[in-house]
Amino acid sequence: MSDEDITLTAGDAEVTVRPGNGGRVSGLRVGGVELLRQGDRFGCFPMVPWCGRTRDGRFRDGATVRQLPLNAPPHAIHGTARDAAWRTARKSTDEAVLTYDLVEPWPYPGRVTQQFTLGEDALTLTMAVETYESSFPAQIGWHPWFNRSLGGADAQDVRLDFTAAWQEERGDDHLPTGNRVDPRPGPWDDCFGMPDGVDVTLTWPGQLELKVTSREEWVVVYDEQREAVCVEPQTGPPNGLNTHLRLVTPLEPLEATTTWTWRRL
């Protein structure tokens, strides 16, 4: 099937998926109000086969050191799939499935599948990485850019609420140092640990409440930009290819899911 944009609808919710632009959700509208920052780099893109920054673009696979392109010098950031065209495997009114085959500069063959399922008050995103050849380390995550303000005469900026068990101490290079500290007040470009699963609430006062949940225990929160805030569930912390190994094997794919649930205020 082609890589043309896909529109999903359920109740007064509408989602646009762009297979040709990194397999991203480019828009989420509830009652006609856009929740995601617009632009080719924004919306919500998949982070795969790694999340956040990988130190110096290098990771070790046994005795072999692999080098990735330094697309955020001196590091490699957010995987390769967000820059690629995905294939549409199937689509309906409220669901779409996309696939992407891993290619250079990622050094291992494999396939990524994304599923988007829209309900009247929720969007569920599921991603899986499979291989039928050699095993390899990988990560899965999502990088949504939620609008800081939803507009309107009396609109207030979004408020973030969450309770984390710890915060990954961040070094000057923006990577975790390996130390865990008590959660600190924002602004953040930081990774938090939630062993019972990611649970973050975004509230646009008087307008909308949206919960980001996932069974995964890692979330990066980024709110240092004026236009948007990011709440990024992922299967490991930044630099996780080196510090939090998750293997994709022919018998065991790497899978993750996140759900966004909303209600009007």
N, C-alpha and C positions, 0 to 999 in steps of 0.2 A: 504494500500500500504506500501511498505518497507520504511526504513529510509536511503536507499542508496543515495549517492550524486547525485545532479541534476545539469545539465548544460543547461543554457539558452543562446541563441544566437540571435543577430539581427545586421545586417550589419557586421562591424568589431569589435563589442562588444561581450564579452562573460562573463557570470556570473556563478560562482559555488555556489550552496546552499547546506549546509550540515544539513539535518534534524537530523541526529544522534548526532551531536555536537552542541546542543543548538539552532538549527534552524537558524544558522548564515549564512551570506554571507561570504564565505571563500576566494573568489577571484572576482575581477572585472578587466578584461583586455580590453584595448582599443587599437586596432592595435597591439595586442600582448604584450603591456606594462602593467604590473601589477600595479594597483593603491593602493591596500590594503596590509598592512603588513601581512606577512604569519606566520602561526603557529596556533596551536589548540586554543590558548586563544585570538587570534586577529581576523583579518577580520573585520566583522561588526556584532555584536551580539545584540539581542533584550533585552532591559531592561524592565522587567515586572515580577511581578506586582508592582514594585517600581523602581525608578531611583536614581542613586547615593547613597549617604549614608543616612541611617535612624539612628538617634541618639540613641546610646546604643541598637540598634536593637528593640526599643520599639515604639509602637504607640497605641493610645487609640481609641477604638470603643465604643462610649457611655461611660458607666461606666467600661468597661472591658479593661484592659491593655494587649496587645498582645506582645509576645516576639518572635523575629526572631533569627535565628542563627547568631552569630557574625563572619561573614566570612571576615571582615576587622576590627579586634578588635581596638577600643571598639565598632565599629559600624557594621551594616549589610549593604551590598552594592549590587546594580545593580540587585536585584530580584533573582528569583529562576530558571527561564526558560532557562537561558543561560547554565545551568549545566545539562539540561534534554534532552532526546530524543523526538523529535517531529514526528508526523505522516504526511505523504504526502497525502493530500486529493485529489489533482489533479495536473497534470503538462502537459505542451505542449512545443513547441519549445521555446517560449518567455515568458511563465508565469508559476508560481508555487504557490500552496496554501498549507500551512502547518497548523496543529492544535496541540495544547497542552492543556491537562486537568490539571488545578491547583490541586496540592496535597500537603500533609504535606512536609515541615514545614509551608507552607502558610495555614492559618486556615479556609479558605472559599473555597467551591467548585465553579468552574467556568471554562470557556473555553477561550483560546486565539487562535485567527486566524491570520496568517500572509499571505499577498499576495505580490508576487514579480512580477513586470511587466517590461520587458526590451524592450526598443526601440533602434533605431540606435544611438541616442545621449542622452538617459536618462534612469535612473532606478528609478522606483517608488516603495516605500515600504509602505504598509498599514498594520495596526495592530488594532485589536479590542479585548476587553475583555467583555465577556457576563456571566450572571448568570441567572439561572432559580430558584434559591432558595433565600437565604438571601442577602441583599445588603451589599456592603463592599467598603472601600476606595481602590483606586489603582492609579497607574501611568503607562504611556507608554513612551518609548523612544528608541533611537537607539544609539549604541556606535561604530562608525566606526573608524578604525585605518588607516588613509591615510599615505602612505609612504612619508617621508619627502623629499626624492629624488627619481626620477624615473630612475636614472642611465643614463649613456651615458658620453662621454668624456667631454662635456662642461655643464653637468647638474648642475643647481642651486637648492638650497633648495626651498621648497614651501613657498609662501607668503600668509598670511591670511588677508583678508579685510572684515570688517563689521562695521556697525554703530548701536550701541545699545542705547536704551533710558536710561538704567541704568545698573549697575553691582551690584549683591548681595554682600555686604560686607562679606568677609570670615573670620571666626574666626580661632584661632590656631588649632581647631579640624577639620578644613576643611569644616565646615558646615556654611551656611549663618547665620549671627547674627540677621537678621530681618531688618537691615538697608540697604537702597539703596544708592549707591554712584555713582558719575560720573565715567564712564568707565576709567580704568587705563591701562597703557601700560603693555604688557606681560613681561616675560612669565606668562602663565595663567594655573590655574586649578580652573576655576571660572565660575559662572553662570551669564548670561546676560539676560536682558529683552528686547524683541522686540515686542511691542504691535501690530504692523502691520504684524507680521509673521516673522519667522526666515528667514534670507537671508545672507548667508556667502559665500564668493568667495575664493576658493583656486586656486592659480596660480603657476604653475611650469614654470618659464620663458622660452620662446622659445619652449615649449612642449605642455602644455595643461592647459586649464582653466576649473574648475568644480565649479558649484554653488550648495550649499545645501540650499533648501528652505522647508518651512513647514508653515501651517496655525497656528501652535502653537506659543506661544510667549516666550518660554524659550529655551535657548541653553547653554550647558556647552562647553567651549573651553579648551582643555588640550593640551599644547605644551611643556611640561617639559621633554619629553622623546627624546632621541637622534634620534631614528629610525623613529618616526611617530608623527603625530598630529591628534587630535580627535575633531570633531565637532558634538555635540550630541543634536539634537532636542528632546524635551520632553514636556510632558503635565503639568509639574510643576517643581519647583526647588528641589535641594537635600533636604532631610528631609520633602518632601512635604506631606507624609502621616500624618504628625503632623501639618503642617503649611498651606497647600494649598489643602484642602479636595476636591477630585473628587470622587463621589460615582458611583459605578456600581450597577444598579438596574435591576430587571427582565424586566422593561419596557424601560430602557435606558442603552445600553452598552457604554463603553468608547472606542472611536475610534480616531485614528490619522494617518496622512500620511506625508511622507517626499519624496521629489524628488531630485535626483542628476542629473544635466544636464551638459554636457561637450561639449567643442569644441577644435579643434586643433589650436595651435598658430603657 
